[in-house]
Amino acid sequence: MSNKINQAFILAAGLGSRMRPLTITTPKPLIKVNDKAILAYTIERLASFGVSKIVINSHYLAEQIQEFITQIKSQYPYINFIVIYEPILMDSGGGCKNALKYLDNAPFFAINGDIIWLDDQNNTLEALNDFWNKNTLIDCLMLANPLNKTIGYNGMGDLDITDQNQVTKQSKRYVFTGIQILSPAALLHFNQDFFSLLEIYFSNDFTTKALININYWLHIGTPENLAQASEFLSNL
């Protein structure tokens, strides 16, 4: 695979408010789904794909995130793990921009810390990487799921996708998965340190495209979603 993306940033700094009371003592990325932390699922997928650097931000109960990485990093001797602490939450865009100090000046996967995805039909990260390589001058490539391939997500979707893979808000048939590839240049466009990635997704100043995912995606935002994810994985 040409131009294989070899680095990733995992957003793990959130407060996990909707997951309370489980997150009173545990940060949401470390909540277990069938005896495995959500964060562990993501690291396994990234390792299987072949990344060599994973940066993870932390804020709420940050010492637990650091301790978890310290415990598991020996399983992945070829991956450089870097946990960074945000004293003040910087929002999704600000967190990604802050992570650039620890990433190489190259595109990277940015992945939310409260999701799990399967590779039941193809390799999700490979599909994203392939699309990125075939489409030049993209600032952001989002992965979106049709509602019938989502578990633990309630309500309508977030966006629609044109035949040219452009992102719109028209009919909202798809859910944004929290998995994407970002160009560092897009983040450096912002002078401010606190901003949302939404300012990239739906702005005419950037080129954002979306790839439709054909694999199952599990959203784990609430205790109810957690139960749904556990049941789904148990029945595989």
BALOBA-1460 file (C-alpha; in Angstrom, 3 decimals):
// residues 236
<rec num="1" residu="m" x="0.000" y="0.000" z="0.000"/>
<rec num="2" residu="s" x="1.499" y="3.316" z="-1.055"/>
<rec num="3" residu="n" x="1.638" y="6.173" z="1.449"/>
<rec num="4" residu="k" x="0.435" y="4.059" z="4.316"/>
<rec num="5" residu="i" x="-0.633" y="6.173" z="7.273"/>
<rec num="6" residu="n" x="1.443" y="5.094" z="10.247"/>
<rec num="7" residu="q" x="0.247" y="7.300" z="13.092"/>
<rec num="8" residu="a" x="-2.936" y="7.904" z="15.034"/>
<rec num="9" residu="f" x="-4.447" y="10.170" z="17.647"/>
<rec num="10" residu="i" x="-7.094" y="8.867" z="20.048"/>
<rec num="11" residu="l" x="-9.368" y="11.426" z="21.710"/>
<rec num="12" residu="a" x="-9.668" y="10.196" z="25.286"/>
<rec num="13" residu="a" x="-9.961" y="13.408" z="27.304"/>
<rec num="14" residu="g" x="-13.738" y="13.683" z="27.629"/>
<rec num="15" residu="l" x="-15.658" y="13.716" z="30.890"/>
<rec num="16" residu="g" x="-17.982" y="10.850" z="29.965"/>
<rec num="17" residu="s" x="-20.921" y="12.630" z="31.579"/>
<rec num="18" residu="r" x="-23.604" y="10.584" z="29.793"/>
<rec num="19" residu="m" x="-21.981" y="7.353" z="30.964"/>
<rec num="20" residu="r" x="-22.401" y="8.159" z="34.647"/>
<rec num="21" residu="p" x="-22.396" y="6.593" z="37.175"/>
<rec num="22" residu="l" x="-19.855" y="4.263" z="35.525"/>
<rec num="23" residu="t" x="-17.495" y="7.137" z="34.774"/>
<rec num="24" residu="i" x="-17.428" y="8.495" z="38.310"/>
<rec num="25" residu="t" x="-14.383" y="6.314" z="38.967"/>
<rec num="26" residu="t" x="-13.327" y="5.272" z="35.447"/>
<rec num="27" residu="p" x="-12.645" y="7.370" z="32.330"/>
<rec num="28" residu="k" x="-14.971" y="6.342" z="29.505"/>
<rec num="29" residu="p" x="-12.259" y="4.917" z="27.207"/>
<rec num="30" residu="l" x="-11.421" y="2.435" z="29.970"/>
<rec num="31" residu="i" x="-14.997" y="1.256" z="30.489"/>
<rec num="32" residu="k" x="-15.016" y="-2.450" z="29.688"/>
<rec num="33" residu="v" x="-17.151" y="-4.047" z="27.009"/>
<rec num="34" residu="n" x="-17.137" y="-7.802" z="27.538"/>
<rec num="35" residu="d" x="-14.101" y="-7.611" z="29.828"/>
<rec num="36" residu="k" x="-12.020" y="-5.445" z="27.484"/>
<rec num="37" residu="a" x="-11.554" y="-1.666" z="27.694"/>
<rec num="38" residu="i" x="-12.963" y="0.348" z="24.794"/>
<rec num="39" residu="l" x="-9.499" y="1.837" z="24.310"/>
<rec num="40" residu="a" x="-8.015" y="-1.648" z="23.963"/>
<rec num="41" residu="y" x="-10.266" y="-2.431" z="20.997"/>
<rec num="42" residu="t" x="-9.057" y="0.686" z="19.180"/>
<rec num="43" residu="i" x="-5.394" y="0.028" z="19.912"/>
<rec num="44" residu="e" x="-5.747" y="-3.541" z="18.632"/>
<rec num="45" residu="r" x="-7.224" y="-2.310" z="15.345"/>
<rec num="46" residu="l" x="-4.504" y="0.295" z="14.899"/>
<rec num="47" residu="a" x="-1.778" y="-2.211" z="15.720"/>
<rec num="48" residu="s" x="-3.211" y="-4.720" z="13.283"/>
<rec num="49" residu="f" x="-3.201" y="-2.066" z="10.564"/>
<rec num="50" residu="g" x="0.441" y="-1.309" z="11.287"/>
<rec num="51" residu="v" x="0.712" y="2.132" z="12.861"/>
<rec num="52" residu="s" x="3.976" y="2.869" z="14.632"/>
<rec num="53" residu="k" x="2.882" y="5.852" z="16.749"/>
<rec num="54" residu="i" x="-0.259" y="6.380" z="18.826"/>
<rec num="55" residu="v" x="-0.837" y="9.658" z="20.663"/>
<rec num="56" residu="i" x="-3.630" y="9.737" z="23.243"/>
<rec num="57" residu="n" x="-4.926" y="12.825" z="25.008"/>
<rec num="58" residu="s" x="-6.227" y="12.734" z="28.561"/>
<rec num="59" residu="h" x="-7.880" y="15.029" z="31.064"/>
<rec num="60" residu="y" x="-10.505" y="13.397" z="33.268"/>
<rec num="61" residu="l" x="-8.926" y="10.736" z="35.520"/>
<rec num="62" residu="a" x="-5.869" y="11.117" z="33.308"/>
<rec num="63" residu="e" x="-3.609" y="9.034" z="35.517"/>
<rec num="64" residu="q" x="-5.721" y="5.971" z="34.734"/>
<rec num="65" residu="i" x="-5.212" y="6.446" z="30.992"/>
<rec num="66" residu="q" x="-1.462" y="6.703" z="31.530"/>
<rec num="67" residu="e" x="-1.412" y="3.646" z="33.785"/>
<rec num="68" residu="f" x="-3.394" y="1.607" z="31.260"/>
<rec num="69" residu="i" x="-0.936" y="2.428" z="28.468"/>
<rec num="70" residu="t" x="2.002" y="1.647" z="30.742"/>
<rec num="71" residu="q" x="0.496" y="-1.768" z="31.423"/>
<rec num="72" residu="i" x="-0.259" y="-2.748" z="27.829"/>
<rec num="73" residu="k" x="2.519" y="-1.131" z="25.796"/>
<rec num="74" residu="s" x="4.828" y="-4.142" z="26.178"/>
<rec num="75" residu="q" x="2.336" y="-6.056" z="24.010"/>
<rec num="76" residu="y" x="3.143" y="-3.629" z="21.173"/>
<rec num="77" residu="p" x="6.931" y="-3.100" z="21.204"/>
<rec num="78" residu="y" x="6.866" y="-1.616" z="17.693"/>
<rec num="79" residu="i" x="4.441" y="1.187" z="18.650"/>
<rec num="80" residu="n" x="5.525" y="4.439" z="20.260"/>
<rec num="81" residu="f" x="2.765" y="5.397" z="22.716"/>
<rec num="82" residu="i" x="2.544" y="9.011" z="23.872"/>
<rec num="83" residu="v" x="-0.065" y="10.100" z="26.432"/>
<rec num="84" residu="i" x="-0.543" y="13.853" z="26.704"/>
<rec num="85" residu="y" x="-2.427" y="15.681" z="29.433"/>
<rec num="86" residu="e" x="-4.785" y="18.568" z="28.706"/>
<rec num="87" residu="p" x="-5.195" y="20.710" z="31.853"/>
<rec num="88" residu="i" x="-8.162" y="22.382" z="30.146"/>
<rec num="89" residu="l" x="-10.327" y="20.571" z="27.609"/>
<rec num="90" residu="m" x="-9.501" y="21.873" z="24.137"/>
<rec num="91" residu="d" x="-12.467" y="20.378" z="22.219"/>
<rec num="92" residu="s" x="-11.973" y="17.947" z="19.356"/>
<rec num="93" residu="g" x="-10.185" y="20.285" z="16.966"/>
<rec num="94" residu="g" x="-8.015" y="21.848" z="19.621"/>
<rec num="95" residu="g" x="-7.058" y="18.430" z="20.931"/>
<rec num="96" residu="c" x="-6.033" y="17.277" z="17.454"/>
<rec num="97" residu="k" x="-4.067" y="20.472" z="16.843"/>
<rec num="98" residu="n" x="-2.281" y="20.096" z="20.175"/>
<rec num="99" residu="a" x="-1.352" y="16.512" z="19.262"/>
<rec num="100" residu="l" x="0.534" y="17.730" z="16.182"/>
<rec num="101" residu="k" x="3.469" y="18.529" z="18.469"/>
<rec num="102" residu="y" x="3.882" y="14.794" z="19.022"/>
<rec num="103" residu="l" x="2.948" y="13.534" z="15.553"/>
<rec num="104" residu="d" x="4.990" y="13.573" z="12.367"/>
<rec num="105" residu="n" x="4.059" y="16.194" z="9.782"/>
<rec num="106" residu="a" x="1.874" y="13.786" z="7.836"/>
<rec num="107" residu="p" x="-1.775" y="12.684" z="7.724"/>
<rec num="108" residu="f" x="-3.007" y="10.704" z="10.704"/>
<rec num="109" residu="f" x="-6.002" y="8.761" z="11.917"/>
<rec num="110" residu="a" x="-8.045" y="10.619" z="14.549"/>
<rec num="111" residu="i" x="-10.394" y="8.344" z="16.464"/>
<rec num="112" residu="n" x="-12.889" y="8.984" z="19.253"/>
<rec num="113" residu="g" x="-12.236" y="7.122" z="22.474"/>
<rec num="114" residu="d" x="-15.780" y="5.813" z="22.977"/>
<rec num="115" residu="i" x="-16.352" y="3.637" z="19.913"/>
<rec num="116" residu="i" x="-15.722" y="0.099" z="18.710"/>
<rec num="117" residu="w" x="-15.825" y="-1.045" z="15.125"/>
<rec num="118" residu="l" x="-15.692" y="-4.414" z="13.436"/>
<rec num="119" residu="d" x="-13.915" y="-5.410" z="10.260"/>
<rec num="120" residu="d" x="-16.650" y="-7.843" z="9.278"/>
<rec num="121" residu="q" x="-16.688" y="-6.978" z="5.548"/>
<rec num="122" residu="n" x="-13.320" y="-5.334" z="4.951"/>
<rec num="123" residu="n" x="-10.480" y="-3.676" z="6.855"/>
<rec num="124" residu="t" x="-11.888" y="-0.303" z="7.870"/>
<rec num="125" residu="l" x="-8.584" y="1.526" z="8.229"/>
<rec num="126" residu="e" x="-7.249" y="0.095" z="4.968"/>
<rec num="127" residu="a" x="-10.381" y="1.292" z="3.160"/>
<rec num="128" residu="l" x="-9.890" y="4.798" z="4.542"/>
<rec num="129" residu="n" x="-6.195" y="4.782" z="3.693"/>
<rec num="130" residu="d" x="-6.859" y="3.590" z="0.135"/>
<rec num="131" residu="f" x="-9.473" y="6.295" z="-0.455"/>
<rec num="132" residu="w" x="-7.159" y="8.961" z="0.953"/>
<rec num="133" residu="n" x="-4.368" y="7.894" z="-1.404"/>
<rec num="134" residu="k" x="-6.648" y="8.006" z="-4.440"/>
<rec num="135" residu="n" x="-8.052" y="11.460" z="-3.662"/>
<rec num="136" residu="t" x="-5.529" y="14.251" z="-3.437"/>
<rec num="137" residu="l" x="-5.981" y="17.610" z="-1.738"/>
<rec num="138" residu="i" x="-8.341" y="16.377" z="0.985"/>
<rec num="139" residu="d" x="-8.215" y="18.059" z="4.380"/>
<rec num="140" residu="c" x="-10.416" y="15.545" z="6.165"/>
<rec num="141" residu="l" x="-11.773" y="12.118" z="5.278"/>
<rec num="142" residu="m" x="-14.625" y="11.042" z="7.546"/>
<rec num="143" residu="l" x="-15.916" y="7.502" z="7.942"/>
<rec num="144" residu="a" x="-19.724" y="7.383" z="7.993"/>
<rec num="145" residu="n" x="-22.080" y="4.508" z="8.713"/>
<rec num="146" residu="p" x="-25.582" y="3.838" z="7.419"/>
<rec num="147" residu="l" x="-28.021" y="3.540" z="10.309"/>
<rec num="148" residu="n" x="-28.573" y="-0.172" z="9.656"/>
<rec num="149" residu="k" x="-24.903" y="-0.867" z="10.411"/>
<rec num="150" residu="t" x="-24.813" y="0.959" z="13.740"/>
<rec num="151" residu="i" x="-25.263" y="-0.421" z="17.245"/>
<rec num="152" residu="g" x="-26.109" y="1.780" z="20.223"/>
<rec num="153" residu="y" x="-26.999" y="4.866" z="18.238"/>
<rec num="154" residu="n" x="-30.428" y="6.444" z="18.620"/>
<rec num="155" residu="g" x="-32.085" y="8.993" z="16.374"/>
<rec num="156" residu="m" x="-31.389" y="10.252" z="12.894"/>
<rec num="157" residu="g" x="-27.999" y="10.526" z="11.279"/>
<rec num="158" residu="d" x="-25.494" y="13.371" z="11.216"/>
<rec num="159" residu="l" x="-24.909" y="13.896" z="7.515"/>
<rec num="160" residu="d" x="-25.512" y="12.858" z="3.952"/>
<rec num="161" residu="i" x="-22.964" y="11.931" z="1.296"/>
<rec num="162" residu="t" x="-23.113" y="12.830" z="-2.383"/>
<rec num="163" residu="d" x="-22.059" y="10.570" z="-5.241"/>
<rec num="164" residu="q" x="-18.741" y="12.441" z="-5.184"/>
<rec num="165" residu="n" x="-18.275" y="11.599" z="-1.481"/>
<rec num="166" residu="q" x="-18.885" y="15.191" z="-0.455"/>
<rec num="167" residu="v" x="-20.473" y="15.867" z="2.928"/>
<rec num="168" residu="t" x="-23.854" y="17.588" z="3.197"/>
<rec num="169" residu="k" x="-26.546" y="17.969" z="5.865"/>
<rec num="170" residu="q" x="-29.519" y="17.392" z="3.588"/>
<rec num="171" residu="s" x="-31.152" y="14.095" z="4.543"/>
<rec num="172" residu="k" x="-28.801" y="12.867" z="7.286"/>
<rec num="173" residu="r" x="-28.829" y="9.214" z="6.263"/>
<rec num="174" residu="y" x="-25.430" y="8.495" z="7.771"/>
<rec num="175" residu="v" x="-23.804" y="8.631" z="11.186"/>
<rec num="176" residu="f" x="-20.311" y="10.026" z="11.671"/>
<rec num="177" residu="t" x="-18.310" y="7.269" z="13.318"/>
<rec num="178" residu="g" x="-15.640" y="9.338" z="15.044"/>
<rec num="179" residu="i" x="-13.037" y="7.771" z="12.734"/>
<rec num="180" residu="q" x="-11.262" y="10.015" z="10.255"/>
<rec num="181" residu="i" x="-8.023" y="10.949" z="8.549"/>
<rec num="182" residu="l" x="-6.840" y="14.520" z="9.029"/>
<rec num="183" residu="s" x="-4.254" y="16.669" z="7.313"/>
<rec num="184" residu="p" x="-2.058" y="18.652" z="9.739"/>
<rec num="185" residu="a" x="-2.327" y="21.687" z="7.447"/>
<rec num="186" residu="a" x="-6.067" y="21.914" z="8.046"/>
<rec num="187" residu="l" x="-5.572" y="22.097" z="11.806"/>
<rec num="188" residu="l" x="-2.770" y="24.637" z="11.531"/>
<rec num="189" residu="h" x="-5.162" y="26.887" z="9.616"/>
<rec num="190" residu="f" x="-6.709" y="27.787" z="12.985"/>
<rec num="191" residu="n" x="-4.989" y="30.435" z="15.079"/>
<rec num="192" residu="q" x="-7.007" y="29.517" z="18.156"/>
<rec num="193" residu="d" x="-6.210" y="26.507" z="20.349"/>
<rec num="194" residu="f" x="-9.793" y="25.666" z="21.319"/>
<rec num="195" residu="f" x="-12.154" y="24.656" z="18.511"/>
<rec num="196" residu="s" x="-14.322" y="21.816" z="17.267"/>
<rec num="197" residu="l" x="-13.615" y="19.636" z="14.253"/>
<rec num="198" residu="l" x="-17.098" y="20.646" z="13.106"/>
<rec num="199" residu="e" x="-15.424" y="23.821" z="11.877"/>
<rec num="200" residu="i" x="-13.596" y="21.669" z="9.339"/>
<rec num="201" residu="y" x="-16.340" y="19.192" z="8.461"/>
<rec num="202" residu="f" x="-18.934" y="21.654" z="7.204"/>
<rec num="203" residu="s" x="-16.814" y="24.638" z="6.187"/>
<rec num="204" residu="n" x="-16.260" y="25.802" z="2.629"/>
<rec num="205" residu="d" x="-12.688" y="26.641" z="3.620"/>
<rec num="206" residu="f" x="-11.752" y="22.959" z="3.700"/>
<rec num="207" residu="t" x="-12.168" y="19.905" z="1.507"/>
<rec num="208" residu="t" x="-13.918" y="17.234" z="3.543"/>
<rec num="209" residu="k" x="-15.081" y="13.956" z="2.080"/>
<rec num="210" residu="a" x="-16.757" y="10.929" z="3.601"/>
<rec num="211" residu="l" x="-16.395" y="7.227" z="2.947"/>
<rec num="212" residu="i" x="-19.368" y="4.965" z="3.605"/>
<rec num="213" residu="n" x="-18.403" y="2.176" z="5.983"/>
<rec num="214" residu="i" x="-19.701" y="-1.321" z="5.227"/>
<rec num="215" residu="n" x="-18.758" y="-2.711" z="8.646"/>
<rec num="216" residu="y" x="-20.604" y="-2.613" z="11.955"/>
<rec num="217" residu="w" x="-19.876" y="0.321" z="14.238"/>
<rec num="218" residu="l" x="-20.715" y="0.449" z="17.953"/>
<rec num="219" residu="h" x="-21.400" y="3.748" z="19.683"/>
<rec num="220" residu="i" x="-20.930" y="3.567" z="23.450"/>
<rec num="221" residu="g" x="-22.180" y="6.837" z="24.869"/>
<rec num="222" residu="t" x="-24.472" y="5.724" z="27.701"/>
<rec num="223" residu="p" x="-24.903" y="2.704" z="30.008"/>
<rec num="224" residu="e" x="-27.751" y="1.591" z="27.733"/>
<rec num="225" residu="n" x="-25.430" y="1.733" z="24.708"/>
<rec num="226" residu="l" x="-22.864" y="-0.246" z="26.674"/>
<rec num="227" residu="a" x="-25.376" y="-3.021" z="27.302"/>
<rec num="228" residu="q" x="-26.324" y="-3.037" z="23.609"/>
<rec num="229" residu="a" x="-22.685" y="-3.293" z="22.554"/>
<rec num="230" residu="s" x="-21.989" y="-6.093" z="25.011"/>
<rec num="231" residu="e" x="-24.977" y="-8.076" z="23.795"/>
<rec num="232" residu="f" x="-24.068" y="-7.560" z="20.136"/>
<rec num="233" residu="l" x="-20.458" y="-8.677" z="20.597"/>
<rec num="234" residu="s" x="-21.515" y="-11.661" z="22.702"/>
<rec num="235" residu="n" x="-23.707" y="-12.913" z="19.866"/>
<rec num="236" residu="l" x="-21.021" y="-12.805" z="17.179"/>
